[in-house]
Amino acid sequence: MSKNKLRGKDLKRIGYHSNRAKGIGIEVMSKHYKHSSRDEMLKVLTDIKANPDEFLDDTVLGVIAAQFVRKDILKPKEEIELLRESNDFKVYGRKLIDSSAYQQMELAMRLPVAVKGALMPDAHHGYGLPIGGVLAAKNAVIPYGVGVDIGCRMSLSIFDEGNDYLKKNNYQVKLALKERTNFGAGGQLDLKQEHEVLDRKEFDESPFLKKLHGKAVRQLGTSGSGNHFVEFGTVELFDGNKLGLDPGEYLGLLSHSGSRGLGAAIAKYYTDLAKEKCYLPSQAKHLSWLDLDSEEGIEYWIAMNLAGDYAKACHDQIHYHLSKFLGISPVLNIENHHNFAWKMKDSEGEELIVHRKGATPAAKGELGIIPGSMASAGYIVRGKGDVNSLLSASHGAGRKMSRRKAKESYTGSEMKKYLSQYGVTLIGGGIDEAPVAYKDLEEVMRYQESLVDAIGKFTPKIVRMDKG
């Protein structure tokens, strides 16, 4: 580390106690005072803290001074009023949805920028929007309406291999999953990787994104924790699937993961900015938005799209490494993402920003994957384009039990016995992801028959998750 590089503890010693003040101070100094010594930078920072009023109008240092200026000379924040009543929103499978998720959606629909909403049958409680919530807003993007794991997606590769492939190659498949995947916070693969997403200009044009480039390089091709997985199983394609493949059974590789540390950092940074710019009542603070014609809103939109493309790149690498290890090539790949915001025009031609927090895009003819649990089949679907759902469907079965409750209600031996009954091998995974913690996908699918057509089925057999 350069002897002139500032660290958080350096600023703490001179009275910069909040993480935000330290972060802003370090960023401004590294960008505008990079040729100064550490002592010189600390002297400037000390002067700002001692006399913040004198630096408020400084175009470079004013942002630091604002962290220390007397609160009595700042204009009080004007709280944005919520609508008295929630705008109407469409609910699919109300009896499957807990009250807290429903109430979260009601609160979201009281935002003055909210235009239309829908709640999917797999919905459950989340931060900001409930998981399974879809919200259309006017000229505004809600970072927590997108979520922390920006661009989280499903990716399914289909291989024209016999139905006995997994039995004959059980050891090799398990070895591939152990050696060519990596899960959890901070994980990385011991492989040299290249992908065009790492060369994207956005990393060089934004000082904030530039700091995250190294993490993006290290975590490429890895997966998160929680319900993220990589699994091999059988694919059954139904008659009339229109995929260019005959009906019948195939080998499938399905992965579920998102944008890793890159997406999480973007979400936190811009959520904090939104809360400062958009002052909502405390119960709605996670729904703070950024106007899309503001500098911050434009920055977030660019960063969100980069994170979404990075998530896709991670899946591309996962499927590439596993296919190469096993010496097999896919004949088809199907993928879709959630935890994202899309621009969409309504029936009158007005552009809306559609947030899908844990909801699958389901425009007419659009393909997607809706998984079950580690021991139950999921479905390959084709969207019907239902406008009442904002062209959306569920992104899975949805949790019916919290992680804590699952751990209290189920034992490791019970889970192992259950998986054995269904012929599923689990590498890693915790009791919090036990099948009992999830809703019945068959019931979820019945409540969204107007949203998607099922054209195939994926049944997991060898599953890799975190803690393996």
ZASELUM-202959 format. One record per residue (C-alpha): residue number from 1; residue in three letters; x, y negated, z negated. Coordinates in steps of 0.1 Angstrom, whole numbers, plus 5000, padded with zeros to 4 digits. Layout:
# ZASELUM-202959
+-----+-----+------+------+------+
|   n | res |    u |    v |    w |
+-----+-----+------+------+------+
| NUM | ala |    X |    Y |    Z |
...
+-----+-----+------+------+------+
# end
This chain:
# ZASELUM-202959
+-----+-----+------+------+------+
|   n | res |    u |    v |    w |
+-----+-----+------+------+------+
|   1 | met | 5000 | 5000 | 5000 |
|   2 | ser | 5013 | 4966 | 5009 |
|   3 | lys | 5026 | 4946 | 4980 |
|   4 | asn | 5005 | 4917 | 4991 |
|   5 | lys | 4973 | 4936 | 4994 |
|   6 | leu | 4947 | 4927 | 4968 |
|   7 | arg | 4929 | 4954 | 4947 |
|   8 | gly | 4898 | 4952 | 4927 |
|   9 | lys | 4917 | 4954 | 4894 |
|  10 | asp | 4937 | 4923 | 4905 |
|  11 | leu | 4905 | 4903 | 4907 |
|  12 | lys | 4891 | 4917 | 4876 |
|  13 | arg | 4921 | 4903 | 4857 |
|  14 | ile | 4912 | 4868 | 4868 |
|  15 | gly | 4875 | 4871 | 4859 |
|  16 | tyr | 4859 | 4886 | 4890 |
|  17 | his | 4838 | 4912 | 4872 |
|  18 | ser | 4809 | 4920 | 4896 |
|  19 | asn | 4816 | 4944 | 4925 |
|  20 | arg | 4801 | 4920 | 4949 |
|  21 | ala | 4824 | 4891 | 4939 |
|  22 | lys | 4854 | 4913 | 4941 |
|  23 | gly | 4844 | 4927 | 4974 |
|  24 | ile | 4838 | 4893 | 4990 |
|  25 | gly | 4870 | 4879 | 4975 |
|  26 | ile | 4891 | 4907 | 4989 |
|  27 | glu | 4874 | 4906 | 5023 |
|  28 | val | 4878 | 4868 | 5027 |
|  29 | met | 4914 | 4869 | 5016 |
|  30 | ser | 4924 | 4898 | 5038 |
|  31 | lys | 4909 | 4881 | 5068 |
|  32 | his | 4918 | 4844 | 5064 |
|  33 | tyr | 4948 | 4845 | 5040 |
|  34 | lys | 4966 | 4876 | 5053 |
|  35 | his | 4999 | 4858 | 5057 |
|  36 | ser | 4998 | 4845 | 5021 |
|  37 | ser | 5014 | 4863 | 4991 |
|  38 | arg | 4993 | 4881 | 4966 |
|  39 | asp | 5001 | 4854 | 4940 |
|  40 | glu | 4990 | 4827 | 4964 |
|  41 | met | 4957 | 4845 | 4971 |
|  42 | leu | 4951 | 4850 | 4934 |
|  43 | lys | 4958 | 4813 | 4928 |
|  44 | val | 4931 | 4803 | 4954 |
|  45 | leu | 4906 | 4828 | 4939 |
|  46 | thr | 4913 | 4815 | 4904 |
|  47 | asp | 4907 | 4779 | 4915 |
|  48 | ile | 4874 | 4789 | 4931 |
|  49 | lys | 4862 | 4806 | 4900 |
|  50 | ala | 4872 | 4776 | 4878 |
|  51 | asn | 4856 | 4750 | 4901 |
|  52 | pro | 4831 | 4767 | 4924 |
|  53 | asp | 4811 | 4735 | 4931 |
|  54 | glu | 4841 | 4720 | 4949 |
|  55 | phe | 4843 | 4750 | 4974 |
|  56 | leu | 4806 | 4754 | 4982 |
|  57 | asp | 4808 | 4735 | 5015 |
|  58 | asp | 4840 | 4752 | 5026 |
|  59 | thr | 4832 | 4773 | 5057 |
|  60 | val | 4856 | 4801 | 5046 |
|  61 | leu | 4857 | 4800 | 5008 |
|  62 | gly | 4821 | 4789 | 5002 |
|  63 | val | 4808 | 4825 | 5002 |
|  64 | ile | 4831 | 4833 | 4973 |
|  65 | ala | 4822 | 4801 | 4954 |
|  66 | ala | 4785 | 4810 | 4957 |
|  67 | gln | 4792 | 4839 | 4934 |
|  68 | phe | 4801 | 4816 | 4905 |
|  69 | val | 4782 | 4783 | 4911 |
|  70 | arg | 4760 | 4772 | 4883 |
|  71 | lys | 4725 | 4787 | 4886 |
|  72 | asp | 4708 | 4754 | 4877 |
|  73 | ile | 4721 | 4737 | 4909 |
|  74 | leu | 4709 | 4765 | 4932 |
|  75 | lys | 4675 | 4763 | 4948 |
|  76 | pro | 4654 | 4789 | 4931 |
|  77 | lys | 4645 | 4819 | 4952 |
|  78 | glu | 4610 | 4818 | 4965 |
|  79 | glu | 4593 | 4851 | 4960 |
|  80 | ile | 4575 | 4865 | 4990 |
|  81 | glu | 4539 | 4874 | 4983 |
|  82 | leu | 4526 | 4908 | 4992 |
|  83 | leu | 4492 | 4912 | 5008 |
|  84 | arg | 4464 | 4916 | 4982 |
|  85 | glu | 4453 | 4949 | 4998 |
|  86 | ser | 4471 | 4975 | 5018 |
|  87 | asn | 4467 | 4976 | 5055 |
|  88 | asp | 4451 | 5008 | 5068 |
|  89 | phe | 4474 | 5037 | 5076 |
|  90 | lys | 4467 | 5072 | 5090 |
|  91 | val | 4473 | 5101 | 5067 |
|  92 | tyr | 4479 | 5137 | 5079 |
|  93 | gly | 4474 | 5165 | 5053 |
|  94 | arg | 4464 | 5143 | 5023 |
|  95 | lys | 4460 | 5173 | 5000 |
|  96 | leu | 4496 | 5182 | 5006 |
|  97 | ile | 4509 | 5148 | 4996 |
|  98 | asp | 4516 | 5138 | 4960 |
|  99 | ser | 4501 | 5105 | 4947 |
| 100 | ser | 4534 | 5088 | 4942 |
| 101 | ala | 4543 | 5091 | 4979 |
| 102 | tyr | 4508 | 5079 | 4989 |
| 103 | gln | 4512 | 5049 | 4965 |
| 104 | gln | 4546 | 5041 | 4980 |
| 105 | met | 4530 | 5040 | 5015 |
| 106 | glu | 4502 | 5017 | 5002 |
| 107 | leu | 4528 | 4993 | 4988 |
| 108 | ala | 4548 | 4993 | 5021 |
| 109 | met | 4516 | 4984 | 5040 |
| 110 | arg | 4512 | 4953 | 5018 |
| 111 | leu | 4543 | 4938 | 5033 |
| 112 | pro | 4534 | 4907 | 5054 |
| 113 | val | 4555 | 4921 | 5083 |
| 114 | ala | 4538 | 4955 | 5082 |
| 115 | val | 4515 | 4961 | 5112 |
| 116 | lys | 4507 | 4998 | 5113 |
| 117 | gly | 4516 | 5029 | 5094 |
| 118 | ala | 4512 | 5067 | 5091 |
| 119 | leu | 4520 | 5094 | 5065 |
| 120 | met | 4531 | 5128 | 5077 |
| 121 | pro | 4519 | 5161 | 5060 |
| 122 | asp | 4554 | 5168 | 5046 |
| 123 | ala | 4556 | 5135 | 5028 |
| 124 | his | 4570 | 5131 | 4993 |
| 125 | his | 4585 | 5104 | 4971 |
| 126 | gly | 4615 | 5085 | 4983 |
| 127 | tyr | 4632 | 5051 | 4980 |
| 128 | gly | 4615 | 5023 | 4998 |
| 129 | leu | 4594 | 5042 | 5022 |
| 130 | pro | 4583 | 5077 | 5011 |
| 131 | ile | 4600 | 5106 | 5030 |
| 132 | gly | 4576 | 5113 | 5058 |
| 133 | gly | 4565 | 5076 | 5060 |
| 134 | val | 4562 | 5058 | 5094 |
| 135 | leu | 4560 | 5020 | 5094 |
| 136 | ala | 4557 | 4996 | 5123 |
| 137 | ala | 4568 | 4961 | 5115 |
| 138 | lys | 4569 | 4929 | 5135 |
| 139 | asn | 4603 | 4915 | 5143 |
| 140 | ala | 4618 | 4930 | 5111 |
| 141 | val | 4639 | 4960 | 5101 |
| 142 | ile | 4639 | 4974 | 5066 |
| 143 | pro | 4672 | 4991 | 5058 |
| 144 | tyr | 4656 | 5013 | 5031 |
| 145 | gly | 4628 | 5020 | 5056 |
| 146 | val | 4654 | 5037 | 5077 |
| 147 | gly | 4671 | 5053 | 5047 |
| 148 | val | 4706 | 5060 | 5035 |
| 149 | asp | 4715 | 5089 | 5058 |
| 150 | ile | 4710 | 5068 | 5090 |
| 151 | gly | 4703 | 5089 | 5121 |
| 152 | cys | 4700 | 5122 | 5103 |
| 153 | arg | 4691 | 5148 | 5129 |
| 154 | met | 4683 | 5183 | 5139 |
| 155 | ser | 4703 | 5200 | 5167 |
| 156 | leu | 4695 | 5235 | 5181 |
| 157 | ser | 4718 | 5253 | 5205 |
| 158 | ile | 4702 | 5284 | 5222 |
| 159 | phe | 4725 | 5312 | 5235 |
| 160 | asp | 4715 | 5340 | 5259 |
| 161 | glu | 4728 | 5367 | 5236 |
| 162 | gly | 4711 | 5400 | 5227 |
| 163 | asn | 4689 | 5403 | 5196 |
| 164 | asp | 4715 | 5425 | 5179 |
| 165 | tyr | 4743 | 5398 | 5182 |
| 166 | leu | 4741 | 5388 | 5146 |
| 167 | lys | 4742 | 5424 | 5134 |
| 168 | lys | 4772 | 5433 | 5155 |
| 169 | asn | 4791 | 5401 | 5148 |
| 170 | asn | 4780 | 5394 | 5112 |
| 171 | tyr | 4816 | 5391 | 5099 |
| 172 | gln | 4828 | 5368 | 5127 |
| 173 | val | 4797 | 5345 | 5123 |
| 174 | lys | 4802 | 5341 | 5086 |
| 175 | leu | 4839 | 5335 | 5091 |
| 176 | ala | 4831 | 5308 | 5117 |
| 177 | leu | 4808 | 5290 | 5093 |
| 178 | lys | 4833 | 5291 | 5065 |
| 179 | glu | 4862 | 5279 | 5086 |
| 180 | arg | 4846 | 5255 | 5111 |
| 181 | thr | 4821 | 5237 | 5089 |
| 182 | asn | 4826 | 5215 | 5058 |
| 183 | phe | 4800 | 5201 | 5034 |
| 184 | gly | 4797 | 5175 | 5007 |
| 185 | ala | 4810 | 5141 | 4998 |
| 186 | gly | 4844 | 5132 | 5012 |
| 187 | gly | 4848 | 5165 | 5031 |
| 188 | gln | 4868 | 5168 | 5062 |
| 189 | leu | 4878 | 5195 | 5087 |
| 190 | asp | 4914 | 5206 | 5090 |
| 191 | leu | 4911 | 5202 | 5127 |
| 192 | lys | 4924 | 5175 | 5151 |
| 193 | gln | 4893 | 5160 | 5167 |
| 194 | glu | 4885 | 5135 | 5194 |
| 195 | his | 4852 | 5120 | 5203 |
| 196 | glu | 4843 | 5089 | 5223 |
| 197 | val | 4822 | 5075 | 5194 |
| 198 | leu | 4854 | 5068 | 5175 |
| 199 | asp | 4865 | 5045 | 5203 |
| 200 | arg | 4834 | 5024 | 5202 |
| 201 | lys | 4840 | 4986 | 5204 |
| 202 | glu | 4817 | 4980 | 5174 |
| 203 | phe | 4844 | 4992 | 5151 |
| 204 | asp | 4868 | 4965 | 5163 |
| 205 | glu | 4842 | 4937 | 5165 |
| 206 | ser | 4830 | 4939 | 5129 |
| 207 | pro | 4854 | 4936 | 5100 |
| 208 | phe | 4829 | 4955 | 5079 |
| 209 | leu | 4827 | 4984 | 5103 |
| 210 | lys | 4864 | 4984 | 5109 |
| 211 | lys | 4870 | 4992 | 5073 |
| 212 | leu | 4848 | 5023 | 5077 |
| 213 | his | 4865 | 5036 | 5109 |
| 214 | gly | 4891 | 5057 | 5089 |
| 215 | lys | 4863 | 5075 | 5070 |
| 216 | ala | 4844 | 5081 | 5102 |
| 217 | val | 4875 | 5097 | 5117 |
| 218 | arg | 4880 | 5120 | 5087 |
| 219 | gln | 4844 | 5131 | 5083 |
| 220 | leu | 4836 | 5137 | 5120 |
| 221 | gly | 4820 | 5172 | 5125 |
| 222 | thr | 4812 | 5176 | 5088 |
| 223 | ser | 4778 | 5178 | 5070 |
| 224 | gly | 4764 | 5163 | 5038 |
| 225 | ser | 4750 | 5179 | 5007 |
| 226 | gly | 4714 | 5184 | 4996 |
| 227 | asn | 4693 | 5199 | 5023 |
| 228 | his | 4719 | 5197 | 5050 |
| 229 | phe | 4728 | 5230 | 5066 |
| 230 | val | 4743 | 5248 | 5095 |
| 231 | glu | 4727 | 5282 | 5103 |
| 232 | phe | 4726 | 5310 | 5128 |
| 233 | gly | 4693 | 5328 | 5135 |
| 234 | thr | 4669 | 5341 | 5161 |
| 235 | val | 4650 | 5319 | 5185 |
| 236 | glu | 4617 | 5331 | 5199 |
| 237 | leu | 4605 | 5311 | 5230 |
| 238 | phe | 4568 | 5313 | 5236 |
| 239 | asp | 4549 | 5317 | 5269 |
| 240 | gly | 4547 | 5284 | 5287 |
| 241 | asn | 4576 | 5268 | 5269 |
| 242 | lys | 4586 | 5249 | 5301 |
| 243 | leu | 4623 | 5248 | 5290 |
| 244 | gly | 4635 | 5267 | 5321 |
| 245 | leu | 4640 | 5298 | 5300 |
| 246 | asp | 4620 | 5331 | 5299 |
| 247 | pro | 4599 | 5338 | 5269 |
| 248 | gly | 4616 | 5361 | 5245 |
| 249 | glu | 4643 | 5363 | 5218 |
| 250 | tyr | 4676 | 5344 | 5219 |
| 251 | leu | 4705 | 5336 | 5195 |
| 252 | gly | 4702 | 5301 | 5179 |
| 253 | leu | 4725 | 5277 | 5160 |
| 254 | leu | 4707 | 5250 | 5141 |
| 255 | ser | 4723 | 5222 | 5122 |
| 256 | his | 4708 | 5194 | 5100 |
| 257 | ser | 4730 | 5165 | 5089 |
| 258 | gly | 4735 | 5128 | 5094 |
| 259 | ser | 4759 | 5099 | 5095 |
| 260 | arg | 4779 | 5108 | 5064 |
| 261 | gly | 4798 | 5080 | 5046 |
| 262 | leu | 4796 | 5056 | 5075 |
| 263 | gly | 4758 | 5056 | 5074 |
| 264 | ala | 4756 | 5054 | 5036 |
| 265 | ala | 4780 | 5024 | 5035 |
| 266 | ile | 4759 | 5006 | 5062 |
| 267 | ala | 4727 | 5013 | 5043 |
| 268 | lys | 4740 | 4999 | 5010 |
| 269 | tyr | 4757 | 4969 | 5024 |
| 270 | tyr | 4727 | 4957 | 5045 |
| 271 | thr | 4701 | 4967 | 5018 |
| 272 | asp | 4719 | 4944 | 4994 |
| 273 | leu | 4719 | 4916 | 5020 |
| 274 | ala | 4682 | 4922 | 5026 |
| 275 | lys | 4674 | 4919 | 4989 |
| 276 | glu | 4692 | 4885 | 4988 |
| 277 | lys | 4675 | 4872 | 5020 |
| 278 | cys | 4641 | 4886 | 5013 |
| 279 | tyr | 4631 | 4881 | 4977 |
| 280 | leu | 4602 | 4905 | 4970 |
| 281 | pro | 4584 | 4914 | 4938 |
| 282 | ser | 4604 | 4940 | 4917 |
| 283 | gln | 4582 | 4969 | 4926 |
| 284 | ala | 4588 | 4963 | 4963 |
| 285 | lys | 4625 | 4953 | 4963 |
| 286 | his | 4636 | 4984 | 4982 |
| 287 | leu | 4614 | 4973 | 5011 |
| 288 | ser | 4633 | 4941 | 5017 |
| 289 | trp | 4637 | 4934 | 5054 |
| 290 | leu | 4660 | 4915 | 5077 |
| 291 | asp | 4645 | 4894 | 5106 |
| 292 | leu | 4657 | 4908 | 5139 |
| 293 | asp | 4665 | 4873 | 5151 |
| 294 | ser | 4688 | 4866 | 5122 |
| 295 | glu | 4726 | 4872 | 5123 |
| 296 | glu | 4723 | 4899 | 5095 |
| 297 | gly | 4694 | 4916 | 5113 |
| 298 | ile | 4713 | 4918 | 5146 |
| 299 | glu | 4744 | 4931 | 5128 |
| 300 | tyr | 4724 | 4958 | 5110 |
| 301 | trp | 4707 | 4969 | 5143 |
| 302 | ile | 4741 | 4973 | 5159 |
| 303 | ala | 4755 | 4992 | 5129 |
| 304 | met | 4724 | 5014 | 5126 |
| 305 | asn | 4727 | 5025 | 5163 |
| 306 | leu | 4764 | 5032 | 5159 |
| 307 | ala | 4756 | 5054 | 5128 |
| 308 | gly | 4730 | 5072 | 5148 |
| 309 | asp | 4754 | 5079 | 5176 |
| 310 | tyr | 4780 | 5090 | 5151 |
| 311 | ala | 4755 | 5115 | 5135 |
| 312 | lys | 4750 | 5130 | 5170 |
| 313 | ala | 4787 | 5132 | 5175 |
| 314 | cys | 4790 | 5152 | 5142 |
| 315 | his | 4765 | 5177 | 5155 |
| 316 | asp | 4782 | 5178 | 5189 |
| 317 | gln | 4815 | 5187 | 5171 |
| 318 | ile | 4799 | 5213 | 5148 |
| 319 | his | 4783 | 5231 | 5177 |
| 320 | tyr | 4814 | 5229 | 5198 |
| 321 | his | 4838 | 5243 | 5172 |
| 322 | leu | 4815 | 5272 | 5162 |
| 323 | ser | 4808 | 5281 | 5199 |
| 324 | lys | 4845 | 5280 | 5207 |
| 325 | phe | 4854 | 5301 | 5176 |
| 326 | leu | 4829 | 5328 | 5186 |
| 327 | gly | 4835 | 5326 | 5224 |
| 328 | ile | 4799 | 5319 | 5233 |
| 329 | ser | 4783 | 5291 | 5254 |
| 330 | pro | 4748 | 5276 | 5249 |
| 331 | val | 4723 | 5276 | 5277 |
| 332 | leu | 4702 | 5248 | 5261 |
| 333 | asn | 4704 | 5223 | 5234 |
| 334 | ile | 4674 | 5205 | 5218 |
| 335 | glu | 4678 | 5177 | 5192 |
| 336 | asn | 4660 | 5149 | 5176 |
| 337 | his | 4666 | 5124 | 5148 |
| 338 | his | 4649 | 5107 | 5119 |
| 339 | asn | 4659 | 5080 | 5094 |
| 340 | phe | 4660 | 5055 | 5121 |
| 341 | ala | 4642 | 5025 | 5136 |
| 342 | trp | 4630 | 5022 | 5172 |
| 343 | lys | 4616 | 4994 | 5193 |
| 344 | met | 4582 | 5003 | 5207 |
| 345 | lys | 4555 | 4983 | 5224 |
| 346 | asp | 4519 | 4985 | 5212 |
| 347 | ser | 4488 | 4988 | 5234 |
| 348 | glu | 4488 | 4950 | 5239 |
| 349 | gly | 4525 | 4949 | 5249 |
| 350 | glu | 4538 | 4935 | 5217 |
| 351 | glu | 4571 | 4948 | 5205 |
| 352 | leu | 4571 | 4965 | 5171 |
| 353 | ile | 4599 | 4980 | 5150 |
| 354 | val | 4589 | 5016 | 5141 |
| 355 | his | 4607 | 5030 | 5111 |
| 356 | arg | 4606 | 5068 | 5107 |
| 357 | lys | 4618 | 5078 | 5073 |
| 358 | gly | 4620 | 5116 | 5075 |
| 359 | ala | 4596 | 5118 | 5105 |
| 360 | thr | 4602 | 5133 | 5139 |
| 361 | pro | 4596 | 5113 | 5171 |
| 362 | ala | 4568 | 5130 | 5190 |
| 363 | ala | 4561 | 5109 | 5221 |
| 364 | lys | 4542 | 5128 | 5249 |
| 365 | gly | 4565 | 5155 | 5262 |
| 366 | glu | 4593 | 5148 | 5237 |
| 367 | leu | 4611 | 5179 | 5223 |
| 368 | gly | 4620 | 5183 | 5186 |
| 369 | ile | 4627 | 5208 | 5159 |
| 370 | ile | 4607 | 5211 | 5126 |
| 371 | pro | 4625 | 5234 | 5102 |
| 372 | gly | 4610 | 5254 | 5073 |
| 373 | ser | 4633 | 5265 | 5045 |
| 374 | met | 4664 | 5287 | 5044 |
| 375 | ala | 4641 | 5317 | 5043 |
| 376 | ser | 4612 | 5306 | 5065 |
| 377 | ala | 4609 | 5300 | 5102 |
| 378 | gly | 4608 | 5265 | 5118 |
| 379 | tyr | 4593 | 5254 | 5151 |
| 380 | ile | 4605 | 5240 | 5184 |
| 381 | val | 4579 | 5215 | 5193 |
| 382 | arg | 4568 | 5192 | 5221 |
| 383 | gly | 4551 | 5159 | 5212 |
| 384 | lys | 4516 | 5150 | 5222 |
| 385 | gly | 4520 | 5113 | 5220 |
| 386 | asp | 4493 | 5106 | 5193 |
| 387 | val | 4492 | 5068 | 5189 |
| 388 | asn | 4476 | 5071 | 5154 |
| 389 | ser | 4508 | 5087 | 5141 |
| 390 | leu | 4529 | 5061 | 5159 |
| 391 | leu | 4541 | 5090 | 5181 |
| 392 | ser | 4555 | 5109 | 5151 |
| 393 | ala | 4553 | 5142 | 5133 |
| 394 | ser | 4568 | 5158 | 5102 |
| 395 | his | 4605 | 5164 | 5100 |
| 396 | gly | 4602 | 5196 | 5080 |
| 397 | ala | 4581 | 5214 | 5055 |
| 398 | gly | 4587 | 5187 | 5028 |
| 399 | arg | 4595 | 5192 | 4992 |
| 400 | lys | 4568 | 5201 | 4967 |
| 401 | met | 4591 | 5204 | 4938 |
| 402 | ser | 4619 | 5180 | 4927 |
| 403 | arg | 4655 | 5193 | 4926 |
| 404 | arg | 4654 | 5192 | 4888 |
| 405 | lys | 4622 | 5211 | 4886 |
| 406 | ala | 4635 | 5237 | 4910 |
| 407 | lys | 4665 | 5243 | 4889 |
| 408 | glu | 4643 | 5247 | 4858 |
| 409 | ser | 4618 | 5270 | 4875 |
| 410 | tyr | 4640 | 5294 | 4894 |
| 411 | thr | 4671 | 5315 | 4887 |
| 412 | gly | 4700 | 5324 | 4909 |
| 413 | ser | 4692 | 5361 | 4907 |
| 414 | glu | 4655 | 5354 | 4917 |
| 415 | met | 4667 | 5333 | 4947 |
| 416 | lys | 4692 | 5360 | 4957 |
| 417 | lys | 4665 | 5387 | 4956 |
| 418 | tyr | 4641 | 5365 | 4976 |
| 419 | leu | 4666 | 5358 | 5003 |
| 420 | ser | 4675 | 5395 | 5005 |
| 421 | gln | 4638 | 5404 | 5011 |
| 422 | tyr | 4639 | 5381 | 5042 |
| 423 | gly | 4673 | 5393 | 5054 |
| 424 | val | 4690 | 5360 | 5049 |
| 425 | thr | 4727 | 5356 | 5040 |
| 426 | leu | 4734 | 5323 | 5021 |
| 427 | ile | 4769 | 5308 | 5020 |
| 428 | gly | 4769 | 5281 | 4994 |
| 429 | gly | 4736 | 5264 | 4986 |
| 430 | gly | 4721 | 5257 | 4952 |
| 431 | ile | 4689 | 5266 | 4934 |
| 432 | asp | 4676 | 5231 | 4941 |
| 433 | glu | 4673 | 5242 | 4977 |
| 434 | ala | 4654 | 5274 | 4969 |
| 435 | pro | 4625 | 5282 | 4993 |
| 436 | val | 4600 | 5278 | 4964 |
| 437 | ala | 4608 | 5241 | 4963 |
| 438 | tyr | 4593 | 5235 | 4997 |
| 439 | lys | 4558 | 5233 | 5010 |
| 440 | asp | 4544 | 5260 | 5033 |
| 441 | leu | 4554 | 5249 | 5068 |
| 442 | glu | 4525 | 5269 | 5084 |
| 443 | glu | 4501 | 5247 | 5064 |
| 444 | val | 4520 | 5216 | 5073 |
| 445 | met | 4518 | 5225 | 5110 |
| 446 | arg | 4480 | 5230 | 5108 |
| 447 | tyr | 4476 | 5194 | 5097 |
| 448 | gln | 4496 | 5181 | 5127 |
| 449 | glu | 4481 | 5201 | 5155 |
| 450 | ser | 4471 | 5168 | 5171 |
| 451 | leu | 4507 | 5156 | 5170 |
| 452 | val | 4528 | 5185 | 5185 |
| 453 | asp | 4525 | 5218 | 5203 |
| 454 | ala | 4547 | 5246 | 5191 |
| 455 | ile | 4567 | 5262 | 5220 |
| 456 | gly | 4591 | 5283 | 5201 |
| 457 | lys | 4603 | 5295 | 5167 |
| 458 | phe | 4637 | 5296 | 5149 |
| 459 | thr | 4642 | 5321 | 5121 |
| 460 | pro | 4674 | 5316 | 5099 |
| 461 | lys | 4696 | 5346 | 5092 |
| 462 | ile | 4730 | 5333 | 5081 |
| 463 | val | 4729 | 5299 | 5063 |
| 464 | arg | 4757 | 5276 | 5053 |
| 465 | met | 4751 | 5248 | 5029 |
| 466 | asp | 4771 | 5227 | 5003 |
| 467 | lys | 4787 | 5244 | 4973 |
| 468 | gly | 4800 | 5272 | 4995 |
+-----+-----+------+------+------+
# end
